[in-house]
Amino acid sequence: MLKLVSGVAKREKKLIKLPELTLHSGEILGLTGPSGCGKSTLAMILAGMHPLHSGTITQSQCELKIATTEPATAKNSPNSVQWICQQPEFAFNPRWSLERSLTESHPIDARQLARYKIDPSWLKRFPSELSGGELQRLNLVRALAPTTKYLLCDEVTAQLDPLTQQDIWRALCDEVDQRQLGLLVISHNDDLLNAVCDSVIHFN
């Protein structure tokens, strides 16, 4: 269980009250709200990439943060909470092959490549040589390390074509079922949220 209680974020001297959130293993939870309300900030806080101004985050009954300005992720330890944004081109080192980027995180799993319809030949290429949809598939596989328990998908398919979107969400739903992942889906697309999520939080 990943839980946020009484959370307040600070962004450019502005305090943002965050919604109460509880994400269970095996659950797909949606999060929607107007642009600029703080949805991405909330996701980055849960992933330990942005400090929480005040409040508490707990994971599996283990307290990670109480009113501190430091990120929740411990140094040199795998992060069980992974955040993925909608711009995969910014997620990879342009000077590295995609194989190097993936294996830096964990060994490549051929079954994962097949599940996300990734051609193994893509691994020998560089980020600039692939489309946004191809990069996002690789980005997801990299985030789905064996240590990942919670995946935060922040508009991850908003810029992709409908067929690619279907492929990715079908694979992610299978991942949730098989690994009992907790999946947070951040989106403005109500049809998507209604189709894949068990419940939806409205962040106003």
C-alpha positions in Angstrom: 0.0 0.0 0.0 1.2 3.5 -1.0 -0.5 6.2 1.0 -0.4 10.0 1.1 -2.0 11.8 4.1 -2.4 15.5 4.7 0.1 16.2 1.9 1.2 19.8 1.1 3.6 20.5 -1.8 5.6 23.7 -2.3 6.1 24.9 -5.9 7.6 28.3 -6.7 6.7 29.7 -3.3 3.1 28.5 -3.6 1.7 25.8 -1.3 -0.5 23.2 -2.9 -2.8 21.0 -0.8 -2.6 17.5 -2.2 -5.6 15.0 -2.2 -5.6 12.0 0.1 -4.4 9.0 -1.8 -4.2 5.3 -1.2 -2.9 2.9 -3.8 -3.0 -0.8 -3.1 -1.1 -3.6 -4.8 -3.0 -4.9 -7.8 -5.1 -1.7 -8.0 -5.4 0.7 -10.9 -6.2 4.2 -9.6 -6.9 7.2 -11.8 -6.0 10.8 -11.1 -7.5 13.7 -13.1 -7.8 17.5 -12.7 -7.1 20.7 -14.5 -3.7 21.5 -16.0 -1.4 23.1 -13.4 -3.2 21.8 -10.4 -0.2 19.8 -9.2 -0.8 16.2 -10.6 2.7 15.8 -11.8 4.1 17.3 -8.6 2.1 14.8 -6.6 3.5 11.9 -8.7 7.1 13.1 -8.3 6.6 13.4 -4.6 5.4 9.8 -4.4 8.4 8.7 -6.4 10.8 10.6 -4.2 11.8 13.1 -6.9 10.3 16.2 -5.3 10.2 17.1 -1.6 7.0 17.0 0.4 6.5 20.2 2.3 4.4 18.6 5.0 2.3 15.4 5.5 3.1 11.7 5.5 3.8 9.1 2.8 3.7 5.4 3.9 4.5 2.3 1.9 3.5 -1.1 3.2 3.1 0.2 6.7 6.6 1.7 6.6 6.8 5.4 7.0 8.8 7.1 4.3 8.3 10.8 5.0 6.9 13.2 7.7 7.1 16.9 7.1 10.7 16.9 5.7 12.3 18.7 2.8 14.3 15.7 1.6 13.1 13.3 -1.1 11.8 9.9 0.2 14.1 7.7 -1.8 17.2 6.5 0.0 20.5 6.9 -1.7 21.9 3.9 -3.6 18.8 1.8 -3.1 16.3 0.7 -5.8 13.2 2.8 -5.9 10.0 0.7 -5.7 8.0 3.7 -6.9 8.6 4.6 -10.5 7.3 7.8 -12.3 6.9 8.0 -16.1 6.1 11.2 -17.9 4.6 11.8 -21.3 7.9 12.9 -23.0 10.0 9.7 -23.4 12.6 11.6 -25.4 13.8 13.3 -22.2 14.1 10.0 -20.3 17.1 8.6 -22.2 20.7 9.8 -22.5 21.0 10.7 -26.2 24.6 9.5 -26.3 23.8 6.0 -25.0 22.4 3.2 -27.0 19.0 2.1 -25.8 20.4 -1.3 -24.7 22.8 0.5 -22.4 20.0 2.6 -20.9 17.9 -0.4 -20.2 20.6 -2.6 -18.8 21.7 0.2 -16.4 18.5 -0.4 -14.6 18.1 -4.2 -14.8 18.8 -7.1 -17.1 16.7 -7.2 -20.3 13.8 -9.6 -20.1 12.9 -11.0 -23.6 9.3 -11.6 -22.3 8.9 -8.0 -21.4 10.1 -6.9 -24.9 7.5 -9.2 -26.5 4.8 -8.0 -24.2 5.3 -4.3 -25.2 5.9 -5.3 -28.8 9.5 -4.1 -28.8 11.7 -5.2 -31.7 15.1 -6.3 -30.2 16.9 -4.5 -33.0 15.7 -1.2 -31.4 18.2 -1.8 -28.5 21.1 -1.2 -30.8 19.8 2.2 -31.8 20.0 5.6 -30.1 16.9 7.6 -28.9 16.9 9.9 -31.9 16.4 7.0 -34.2 13.0 5.8 -32.7 9.5 7.3 -32.7 7.9 8.6 -29.5 5.7 5.5 -29.3 8.7 3.2 -29.6 10.6 5.1 -27.0 7.7 5.1 -24.6 7.5 1.3 -24.8 11.2 1.1 -23.9 10.7 3.6 -21.1 8.0 1.5 -19.6 10.1 -1.7 -19.7 13.0 0.1 -18.0 10.7 1.4 -15.2 9.2 -2.1 -14.7 12.3 -3.4 -12.9 11.9 -6.5 -10.7 12.0 -4.1 -7.6 9.1 -1.9 -8.9 5.9 -2.2 -6.8 4.1 1.0 -7.8 4.1 2.6 -11.3 3.0 6.2 -11.8 2.0 6.8 -15.4 1.7 10.6 -16.0 -0.1 11.1 -19.4 2.2 8.4 -20.8 0.2 7.8 -24.0 -1.3 11.3 -24.5 0.8 12.0 -27.6 0.7 8.5 -29.1 -1.6 7.1 -31.8 -4.7 5.1 -30.8 -3.3 1.7 -31.7 -0.1 2.3 -29.7 -2.2 3.5 -26.8 -4.2 0.3 -26.8 -1.1 -1.9 -27.0 0.5 -0.1 -24.0 -2.6 -0.1 -21.8 -3.4 -3.7 -22.5 0.2 -4.7 -21.5 0.1 -2.5 -18.4 -3.2 -4.1 -17.2 -1.7 -7.5 -17.7 1.4 -6.4 -15.7 -0.9 -5.3 -12.8 -2.7 -8.6 -12.8 0.5 -10.8 -13.0 2.7 -8.8 -10.7 0.1 -7.2 -8.4 1.5 -3.8 -9.1 -0.1 -0.6 -7.9 -0.7 1.6 -11.0 -1.6 5.3 -10.8 -2.9 6.6 -14.1 -2.7 10.4 -14.4 -4.8 11.6 -17.4 -7.2 14.2 -18.8 -8.8 11.4 -20.8 -12.0 10.4 -19.0 -12.7 7.6 -21.5 -9.3 6.1 -20.7 -9.7 6.5 -16.9 -13.2 4.9 -17.0 -11.9 2.0 -19.1 -8.8 0.9 -17.1 -9.2 2.3 -13.5 -10.9 0.8 -10.5 -11.6 4.3 -9.1 -10.7 7.9 -10.0 -9.5 10.8 -7.8 -10.5 14.3 -8.9 -7.8 16.8 -8.0 -9.3 20.4 -8.1 
